Amino acid sequence: MGMDNMTGPLTDAGMNMSNITVAYDFLQDILNMAPFQPTDQAVAEAFWYGIIIVITIGALVNFTQYLTLKARFFSAHPAAWLLLTPVQTSGSSRKSSPPR
């Protein structure tokens, strides 16, 4: 059940990992990107850029919805901004003060 019976190119079976040179060579072999074709690297790069774009678009949509909600609230309640400052101040002071 343990990790001792694993075989393959990414295992350290039969290696003396207390020797820094052996450990360094093993890590360099793991991090070696030579077996991958340049197209594989480009596809992986494009995939992660795509993930970043999807997350960014989601964040922008979320922020736009938040701004729309605030705009609708303040257009329906024009004097509501006057009430926010005392409420925020009292809430912040209540949270920062020790319990009584």
BAKOLPA-670927 format. One record per residue: residue number from 1; residue in three letters; chain; x negated, y negated, z negated of N, C-alpha, C in turn. Coordinates in pm, 1 decimal, always signed. Layout:
<sites>
+-----+-----+----+----------+----------+----------+----------+----------+----------+----------+----------+----------+
!   i !  aa ! ch !      n_u !      n_v !      n_w !     ca_u !     ca_v !     ca_w !      c_u !      c_v !      c_w !
+-----+-----+----+----------+----------+----------+----------+----------+----------+----------+----------+----------+
! NUM ! ALA !  A !        X !        Y !        Z !        X !        Y !        Z !        X !        Y !        Z !
...
+-----+-----+----+----------+----------+----------+----------+----------+----------+----------+----------+----------+
</sites>
This chain:
<sites>
+-----+-----+----+----------+----------+----------+----------+----------+----------+----------+----------+----------+
!   i !  aa ! ch !      n_u !      n_v !      n_w !     ca_u !     ca_v !     ca_w !      c_u !      c_v !      c_w !
+-----+-----+----+----------+----------+----------+----------+----------+----------+----------+----------+----------+
!   1 ! MET !  A !    -80.0 !   +119.8 !     +0.0 !     +0.0 !     +0.0 !     +0.0 !    -84.1 !   -125.9 !     +0.0 !
!   2 ! GLY !  A !   -207.9 !   -113.5 !    -41.8 !   -292.5 !   -230.9 !    -53.4 !   -347.4 !   -275.7 !    +80.3 !
!   3 ! MET !  A !   -433.1 !   -372.9 !    +74.7 !   -492.6 !   -428.3 !   +195.3 !   -618.0 !   -350.8 !   +236.6 !
!   4 ! ASP !  A !   -655.6 !   -246.0 !   +160.9 !   -778.9 !   -174.0 !   +188.8 !   -770.2 !    -88.8 !   +314.4 !
!   5 ! ASN !  A !   -652.4 !    -41.8 !   +351.4 !   -640.5 !    +49.0 !   +464.1 !   -614.0 !    -21.7 !   +596.1 !
!   6 ! MET !  A !   -627.2 !   -152.9 !   +601.3 !   -602.7 !   -226.4 !   +724.4 !   -719.7 !   -212.1 !   +819.0 !
!   7 ! THR !  A !   -691.1 !   -201.2 !   +946.5 !   -794.8 !   -197.0 !  +1048.4 !   -760.6 !   -300.1 !  +1154.0 !
!   8 ! GLY !  A !   -858.1 !   -338.0 !  +1231.6 !   -835.1 !   -433.7 !  +1337.7 !   -941.3 !   -540.7 !  +1337.3 !
!   9 ! PRO !  A !   -934.8 !   -630.0 !  +1435.8 !  -1039.7 !   -731.4 !  +1449.4 !  -1035.9 !   -839.8 !  +1342.4 !
!  10 ! LEU !  A !   -924.8 !   -857.5 !  +1274.5 !   -915.1 !   -965.4 !  +1177.3 !   -929.3 !   -918.2 !  +1033.2 !
!  11 ! THR !  A !   -978.1 !   -798.5 !  +1013.1 !   -995.8 !   -749.4 !   +876.7 !  -1142.2 !   -758.5 !   +836.7 !
!  12 ! ASP !  A !  -1164.3 !   -761.3 !   +708.9 !  -1301.5 !   -767.2 !   +658.6 !  -1345.8 !   -632.4 !   +603.2 !
!  13 ! ALA !  A !  -1286.4 !   -526.1 !   +651.9 !  -1320.2 !   -391.8 !   +603.7 !  -1465.4 !   -360.1 !   +637.8 !
!  14 ! GLY !  A !  -1538.6 !   -314.4 !   +539.1 !  -1677.3 !   -274.6 !   +560.4 !  -1775.3 !   -390.2 !   +560.9 !
!  15 ! MET !  A !  -1731.5 !   -509.2 !   +525.3 !  -1820.1 !   -626.2 !   +524.2 !  -1847.2 !   -668.2 !   +380.7 !
!  16 ! ASN !  A !  -1965.7 !   -715.3 !   +357.5 !  -2004.1 !   -765.7 !   +225.7 !  -1972.0 !   -914.6 !   +221.9 !
!  17 ! MET !  A !  -1854.5 !   -947.2 !   +172.8 !  -1810.9 !  -1086.9 !   +173.0 !  -1877.7 !  -1170.2 !    +64.7 !
!  18 ! SER !  A !  -1954.0 !  -1107.5 !    -24.9 !  -2027.0 !  -1187.4 !   -123.0 !  -2149.7 !  -1252.8 !    -58.7 !
!  19 ! ASN !  A !  -2191.3 !  -1202.4 !    +56.9 !  -2300.9 !  -1262.6 !   +132.8 !  -2243.2 !  -1378.0 !   +214.3 !
!  20 ! ILE !  A !  -2292.6 !  -1498.6 !   +192.5 !  -2236.0 !  -1617.1 !   +257.4 !  -2253.2 !  -1614.2 !   +408.4 !
!  21 ! THR !  A !  -2360.5 !  -1555.0 !   +456.4 !  -2383.2 !  -1547.3 !   +600.7 !  -2280.6 !  -1456.0 !   +666.2 !
!  22 ! VAL !  A !  -2252.3 !  -1342.4 !   +605.2 !  -2153.3 !  -1249.2 !   +659.2 !  -2015.3 !  -1314.3 !   +657.2 !
!  23 ! ALA !  A !  -1982.0 !  -1380.4 !   +547.3 !  -1851.7 !  -1446.6 !   +536.8 !  -1838.8 !  -1557.5 !   +640.7 !
!  24 ! TYR !  A !  -1945.4 !  -1634.5 !   +660.6 !  -1942.3 !  -1742.9 !   +759.1 !  -1924.8 !  -1687.7 !   +900.3 !
!  25 ! ASP !  A !  -1999.2 !  -1582.3 !   +933.9 !  -1986.4 !  -1521.8 !  +1067.4 !  -1846.3 !  -1465.9 !  +1088.5 !
!  26 ! PHE !  A !  -1788.9 !  -1405.6 !   +984.6 !  -1652.8 !  -1352.6 !   +995.0 !  -1552.5 !  -1464.9 !  +1021.4 !
!  27 ! LEU !  A !  -1565.0 !  -1574.7 !   +950.2 !  -1473.5 !  -1687.3 !   +971.1 !  -1491.9 !  -1749.9 !  +1108.0 !
!  28 ! GLN !  A !  -1614.9 !  -1755.3 !  +1157.3 !  -1638.5 !  -1808.3 !  +1290.9 !  -1576.1 !  -1718.5 !  +1397.4 !
!  29 ! ASP !  A !  -1580.2 !  -1587.1 !  +1375.5 !  -1516.7 !  -1494.4 !  +1469.8 !  -1365.6 !  -1513.1 !  +1470.4 !
!  30 ! ILE !  A !  -1307.2 !  -1536.9 !  +1353.3 !  -1162.5 !  -1558.2 !  +1346.4 !  -1124.0 !  -1688.5 !  +1417.0 !
!  31 ! LEU !  A !  -1203.4 !  -1792.8 !  +1397.9 !  -1170.0 !  -1924.1 !  +1454.0 !  -1214.4 !  -1940.6 !  +1598.2 !
!  32 ! ASN !  A !  -1277.5 !  -1841.4 !  +1656.3 !  -1325.1 !  -1849.9 !  +1793.8 !  -1206.7 !  -1855.7 !  +1889.9 !
!  33 ! MET !  A !  -1201.4 !  -1956.8 !  +1971.7 !  -1091.1 !  -1973.6 !  +2066.5 !  -1127.1 !  -1924.2 !  +2206.0 !
!  34 ! ALA !  A !  -1244.3 !  -1863.7 !  +2224.5 !  -1289.7 !  -1820.6 !  +2356.6 !  -1198.9 !  -1716.3 !  +2421.0 !
!  35 ! PRO !  A !  -1139.0 !  -1621.5 !  +2346.1 !  -1054.1 !  -1522.5 !  +2413.1 !   -929.3 !  -1581.7 !  +2477.2 !
!  36 ! PHE !  A !   -889.8 !  -1698.5 !  +2435.9 !   -769.8 !  -1758.8 !  +2491.4 !   -802.9 !  -1836.4 !  +2618.1 !
!  37 ! GLN !  A !   -717.4 !  -1822.3 !  +2716.7 !   -734.5 !  -1895.8 !  +2841.5 !   -697.7 !  -2042.3 !  +2819.2 !
!  38 ! PRO !  A !   -753.1 !  -2131.7 !  +2898.1 !   -714.8 !  -2273.4 !  +2882.8 !   -564.8 !  -2296.7 !  +2899.4 !
!  39 ! THR !  A !   -499.1 !  -2214.9 !  +2983.7 !   -354.3 !  -2233.4 !  +2999.5 !   -280.9 !  -2194.6 !  +2872.4 !
!  40 ! ASP !  A !   -332.0 !  -2092.0 !  +2800.8 !   -269.9 !  -2053.7 !  +2674.0 !   -281.7 !  -2166.9 !  +2572.8 !
!  41 ! GLN !  A !   -396.4 !  -2229.5 !  +2569.7 !   -416.3 !  -2341.0 !  +2477.9 !   -325.3 !  -2457.7 !  +2514.7 !
!  42 ! ALA !  A !   -310.0 !  -2482.9 !  +2644.1 !   -223.5 !  -2592.6 !  +2688.2 !    -77.4 !  -2563.9 !  +2654.4 !
!  43 ! VAL !  A !    -35.4 !  -2438.6 !  +2669.0 !   +102.8 !  -2401.7 !  +2636.5 !   +127.2 !  -2417.4 !  +2486.3 !
!  44 ! ALA !  A !    +30.9 !  -2373.5 !  +2405.2 !    +45.6 !  -2387.4 !  +2260.6 !    +49.6 !  -2534.5 !  +2221.1 !
!  45 ! GLU !  A !    -33.5 !  -2615.1 !  +2283.4 !    -34.6 !  -2758.9 !  +2254.5 !    +98.2 !  -2822.4 !  +2293.9 !
!  46 ! ALA !  A !   +149.4 !  -2786.2 !  +2411.3 !   +276.7 !  -2841.4 !  +2457.1 !   +391.0 !  -2797.8 !  +2364.9 !
!  47 ! PHE !  A !   +384.5 !  -2675.2 !  +2315.3 !   +486.7 !  -2626.8 !  +2223.0 !   +490.6 !  -2713.0 !  +2097.6 !
!  48 ! TRP !  A !   +374.6 !  -2738.8 !  +2037.8 !   +373.3 !  -2816.2 !  +1913.5 !   +409.2 !  -2962.0 !  +1937.8 !
!  49 ! TYR !  A !   +370.9 !  -3017.7 !  +2054.0 !   +416.2 !  -3152.4 !  +2085.5 !   +567.2 !  -3154.9 !  +2102.7 !
!  50 ! GLY !  A !   +624.3 !  -3049.4 !  +2158.9 !   +769.7 !  -3039.7 !  +2172.3 !   +838.3 !  -3034.8 !  +2037.1 !
!  51 ! ILE !  A !   +780.4 !  -2960.1 !  +1943.7 !   +835.8 !  -2953.5 !  +1808.2 !   +833.6 !  -3092.4 !  +1744.2 !
!  52 ! ILE !  A !   +722.9 !  -3163.6 !  +1761.0 !   +711.4 !  -3299.1 !  +1704.3 !   +815.8 !  -3391.6 !  +1766.2 !
!  53 ! ILE !  A !   +838.2 !  -3378.5 !  +1896.1 !   +936.8 !  -3463.8 !  +1964.2 !  +1077.6 !  -3433.9 !  +1911.9 !
!  54 ! VAL !  A !  +1110.8 !  -3306.3 !  +1894.9 !  +1244.2 !  -3269.5 !  +1844.9 !  +1265.3 !  -3323.8 !  +1703.5 !
!  55 ! ILE !  A !  +1164.6 !  -3311.2 !  +1617.4 !  +1176.7 !  -3362.5 !  +1480.9 !  +1190.2 !  -3514.4 !  +1481.5 !
!  56 ! THR !  A !  +1114.6 !  -3582.0 !  +1567.2 !  +1121.7 !  -3728.2 !  +1576.0 !  +1259.0 !  -3773.0 !  +1624.9 !
!  57 ! ILE !  A !  +1311.7 !  -3706.0 !  +1726.1 !  +1444.4 !  -3742.2 !  +1776.8 !  +1549.7 !  -3720.7 !  +1668.6 !
!  58 ! GLY !  A !  +1539.5 !  -3610.3 !  +1595.6 !  +1633.5 !  -3585.3 !  +1486.1 !  +1625.6 !  -3692.4 !  +1378.7 !
!  59 ! ALA !  A !  +1503.3 !  -3734.4 !  +1344.8 !  +1486.9 !  -3839.6 !  +1243.8 !  +1544.1 !  -3972.2 !  +1293.2 !
!  60 ! LEU !  A !  +1523.1 !  -4003.4 !  +1420.6 !  +1577.0 !  -4128.7 !  +1475.5 !  +1730.1 !  -4126.5 !  +1478.8 !
!  61 ! VAL !  A !  +1788.8 !  -4012.7 !  +1514.9 !  +1935.0 !  -4001.1 !  +1514.6 !  +1988.6 !  -4016.9 !  +1372.7 !
!  62 ! ASN !  A !  +1922.2 !  -3953.5 !  +1276.8 !  +1963.0 !  -3964.7 !  +1137.4 !  +1954.9 !  -4109.2 !  +1089.3 !
!  63 ! PHE !  A !  +1846.7 !  -4177.0 !  +1121.1 !  +1829.5 !  -4316.3 !  +1079.9 !  +1932.7 !  -4406.1 !  +1147.1 !
!  64 ! THR !  A !  +1962.9 !  -4380.0 !  +1274.7 !  +2063.7 !  -4458.5 !  +1345.6 !  +2201.4 !  -4439.6 !  +1282.5 !
!  65 ! GLN !  A !  +2234.8 !  -4315.9 !  +1245.0 !  +2361.9 !  -4291.3 !  +1178.2 !  +2367.5 !  -4362.3 !  +1043.5 !
!  66 ! TYR !  A !  +2256.8 !  -4363.2 !   +972.4 !  +2250.6 !  -4432.2 !   +843.5 !  +2274.7 !  -4581.7 !   +862.1 !
!  67 ! LEU !  A !  +2208.6 !  -4641.6 !   +961.3 !  +2227.6 !  -4784.8 !   +985.7 !  +2370.1 !  -4815.8 !  +1030.2 !
!  68 ! THR !  A !  +2428.2 !  -4728.8 !  +1111.9 !  +2566.9 !  -4748.0 !  +1155.0 !  +2661.8 !  -4741.6 !  +1035.6 !
!  69 ! LEU !  A !  +2639.1 !  -4645.9 !   +947.4 !  +2721.9 !  -4634.0 !   +827.8 !  +2712.3 !  -4759.2 !   +741.6 !
!  70 ! LYS !  A !  +2591.0 !  -4809.0 !   +720.5 !  +2573.3 !  -4929.9 !   +640.2 !  +2638.3 !  -5050.5 !   +707.6 !
!  71 ! ALA !  A !  +2624.3 !  -5060.7 !   +838.8 !  +2684.0 !  -5173.9 !   +909.7 !  +2836.2 !  -5171.0 !   +899.3 !
!  72 ! ARG !  A !  +2894.6 !  -5052.4 !   +912.3 !  +3040.0 !  -5041.3 !   +900.2 !  +3086.5 !  -5073.3 !   +758.7 !
!  73 ! PHE !  A !  +3011.1 !  -5026.9 !   +659.4 !  +3048.4 !  -5053.5 !   +521.1 !  +3043.6 !  -5203.0 !   +491.2 !
!  74 ! PHE !  A !  +2935.2 !  -5268.5 !   +532.1 !  +2922.6 !  -5410.9 !   +501.9 !  +3013.5 !  -5497.6 !   +587.8 !
!  75 ! SER !  A !  +3055.0 !  -5449.6 !   +705.2 !  +3151.9 !  -5527.1 !   +783.0 !  +3291.7 !  -5514.2 !   +721.6 !
!  76 ! ALA !  A !  +3320.4 !  -5400.9 !   +657.9 !  +3449.9 !  -5382.8 !   +593.7 !  +3454.5 !  -5450.3 !   +456.6 !
!  77 ! HIS !  A !  +3339.8 !  -5461.3 !   +391.8 !  +3329.7 !  -5521.3 !   +258.8 !  +3220.1 !  -5627.1 !   +261.3 !
!  78 ! PRO !  A !  +3250.8 !  -5747.8 !   +308.2 !  +3146.2 !  -5848.3 !   +327.5 !  +3075.4 !  -5890.6 !   +198.6 !
!  79 ! ALA !  A !  +3140.9 !  -5885.3 !    +85.8 !  +3078.6 !  -5930.8 !    -38.6 !  +3013.5 !  -5815.6 !   -114.3 !
!  80 ! ALA !  A !  +3005.1 !  -5698.5 !    -53.2 !  +2951.3 !  -5581.5 !   -123.3 !  +2803.2 !  -5596.9 !   -154.6 !
!  81 ! TRP !  A !  +2729.6 !  -5671.6 !    -73.0 !  +2585.4 !  -5687.0 !    -99.1 !  +2560.2 !  -5761.3 !   -229.4 !
!  82 ! LEU !  A !  +2658.4 !  -5842.3 !   -273.2 !  +2643.6 !  -5911.4 !   -401.0 !  +2649.8 !  -5814.2 !   -518.9 !
!  83 ! LEU !  A !  +2722.6 !  -5706.2 !   -501.0 !  +2736.7 !  -5608.3 !   -608.3 !  +2619.5 !  -5510.3 !   -614.5 !
!  84 ! LEU !  A !  +2547.0 !  -5494.9 !   -505.9 !  +2441.2 !  -5395.1 !   -502.2 !  +2323.7 !  -5430.6 !   -592.6 !
!  85 ! THR !  A !  +2285.7 !  -5555.6 !   -597.5 !  +2167.7 !  -5593.5 !   -675.0 !  +2185.5 !  -5567.4 !   -823.8 !
!  86 ! PRO !  A !  +2293.8 !  -5609.1 !   -887.9 !  +2307.6 !  -5577.0 !  -1030.7 !  +2317.0 !  -5426.9 !  -1057.0 !
!  87 ! VAL !  A !  +2382.8 !  -5354.3 !   -969.7 !  +2396.6 !  -5210.5 !   -988.6 !  +2261.3 !  -5142.8 !   -976.8 !
!  88 ! GLN !  A !  +2182.8 !  -5181.2 !   -877.2 !  +2050.5 !  -5121.3 !   -860.4 !  +1958.7 !  -5157.7 !   -975.5 !
!  89 ! THR !  A !  +1967.2 !  -5281.0 !  -1022.2 !  +1882.3 !  -5323.9 !  -1133.1 !  +1917.5 !  -5248.1 !  -1260.2 !
!  90 ! SER !  A !  +2045.4 !  -5235.7 !  -1290.3 !  +2084.9 !  -5165.6 !  -1413.0 !  +2052.8 !  -5016.7 !  -1403.2 !
!  91 ! GLY !  A !  +2070.7 !  -4959.2 !  -1285.4 !  +2038.3 !  -4817.4 !  -1268.6 !  +1890.0 !  -4791.9 !  -1282.3 !
!  92 ! SER !  A !  +1807.9 !  -4877.9 !  -1226.9 !  +1662.9 !  -4861.4 !  -1236.6 !  +1615.6 !  -4879.9 !  -1379.3 !
!  93 ! SER !  A !  +1670.5 !  -4978.2 !  -1448.6 !  +1628.2 !  -5001.5 !  -1587.7 !  +1676.5 !  -4887.0 !  -1677.0 !
!  94 ! ARG !  A !  +1792.0 !  -4830.8 !  -1647.9 !  +1843.0 !  -4719.8 !  -1727.1 !  +1755.6 !  -4596.3 !  -1709.0 !
!  95 ! LYS !  A !  +1708.1 !  -4571.7 !  -1587.9 !  +1624.6 !  -4455.8 !  -1562.3 !  +1484.1 !  -4472.9 !  -1617.3 !
!  96 ! SER !  A !  +1433.7 !  -4595.4 !  -1619.8 !  +1297.0 !  -4616.7 !  -1664.9 !  +1286.3 !  -4628.7 !  -1816.1 !
!  97 ! SER !  A !  +1395.8 !  -4658.0 !  -1884.9 !  +1390.3 !  -4670.7 !  -2030.1 !  +1397.0 !  -4533.1 !  -2096.0 !
!  98 ! PRO !  A !  +1335.3 !  -4520.1 !  -2213.2 !  +1339.3 !  -4389.5 !  -2281.8 !  +1478.4 !  -4363.3 !  -2338.2 !
!  99 ! PRO !  A !  +1511.9 !  -4235.4 !  -2360.7 !  +1643.9 !  -4205.2 !  -2416.7 !  +1656.7 !  -4258.8 !  -2559.0 !
! 100 ! ARG !  A !  +1777.2 !  -4291.5 !  -2594.7 !  +1800.3 !  -4348.7 !  -2728.0 !  +1865.3 !  -4250.5 !  -2819.2 !
+-----+-----+----+----------+----------+----------+----------+----------+----------+----------+----------+----------+
</sites>
